[in-house]
């Protein structure tokens, strides 16, 4: 890490993502709905593969558990 030519932005971003994942777990949404991948503009194949993998994960996780909880009457 820290390899970004924008100095330490990727390191700070990773810390923020980890913090946000903790918040998602706290509110019942689940940290597994958020990921961070360091992919450069020259890594088109990796971007496509990561996008497909994350889309499949979202399909497996299903709709937001918060939406279901909010619709109960």
C-alpha positions as CSV (number, residue, x, y, z in Angstrom):
1,X,0.0,0.0,0.0
2,X,1.0,3.6,-0.2
3,X,2.0,3.0,-3.8
4,X,-0.4,5.6,-5.2
5,X,1.1,8.5,-7.0
6,X,-1.3,10.7,-5.1
7,X,0.8,10.2,-2.0
8,X,-1.2,8.5,0.7
9,X,-4.7,8.8,-0.6
10,X,-5.1,5.1,-1.1
11,X,-4.0,4.4,2.5
12,X,-6.5,7.0,3.9
13,X,-9.2,5.6,1.7
14,X,-8.6,2.1,2.9
15,X,-8.9,3.3,6.6
16,X,-12.2,5.0,5.7
17,X,-13.6,1.9,4.0
18,X,-12.7,-0.2,7.0
19,X,-14.5,2.4,9.3
20,X,-17.5,2.4,7.0
21,X,-17.7,-1.4,7.0
22,X,-17.8,-1.3,10.8
23,X,-20.7,1.2,10.6
24,X,-22.5,-1.0,8.1
25,X,-22.3,-3.9,10.5
26,X,-23.5,-1.8,13.4
27,X,-26.7,-0.7,11.5
28,X,-27.4,-4.3,10.3
29,X,-26.6,-3.8,6.6
30,X,-23.4,-5.9,6.7
31,X,-19.8,-5.0,5.9
32,X,-19.7,-7.6,3.1
33,X,-21.6,-5.2,0.9
34,X,-18.6,-2.8,0.7
35,X,-15.2,-3.5,-0.7
36,X,-12.2,-1.5,-1.9
37,X,-10.0,-2.6,-4.7
38,X,-6.9,-0.8,-5.8
39,X,-7.1,-1.1,-9.6
40,X,-5.2,1.2,-12.0
41,X,-6.6,2.5,-15.3
42,X,-4.3,-0.1,-17.0
43,X,-6.0,-3.0,-15.3
44,X,-9.1,-3.3,-17.4
45,X,-9.4,-7.1,-17.1
46,X,-9.0,-7.0,-13.3
47,X,-11.7,-4.2,-13.1
48,X,-14.1,-6.3,-15.1
49,X,-13.5,-9.5,-13.1
50,X,-13.9,-7.6,-9.8
51,X,-17.1,-6.0,-11.0
52,X,-18.5,-9.4,-12.0
53,X,-17.5,-10.9,-8.6
54,X,-19.1,-8.1,-6.6
55,X,-22.3,-8.2,-8.7
56,X,-22.5,-12.0,-7.9
57,X,-22.0,-11.3,-4.2
58,X,-24.7,-8.7,-4.2
59,X,-27.1,-11.1,-5.9
60,X,-26.3,-13.7,-3.2
61,X,-26.8,-11.2,-0.4
62,X,-30.1,-10.2,-1.8
63,X,-32.0,-7.0,-1.0
64,X,-31.0,-4.7,1.8
65,X,-32.0,-6.1,5.2
66,X,-32.8,-2.5,6.2
67,X,-35.4,-2.2,3.5
68,X,-37.2,-5.3,4.8
69,X,-37.1,-4.1,8.4
70,X,-38.4,-0.7,7.4
71,X,-41.4,-2.1,5.5
72,X,-42.7,-4.2,8.4
73,X,-45.9,-2.8,9.9
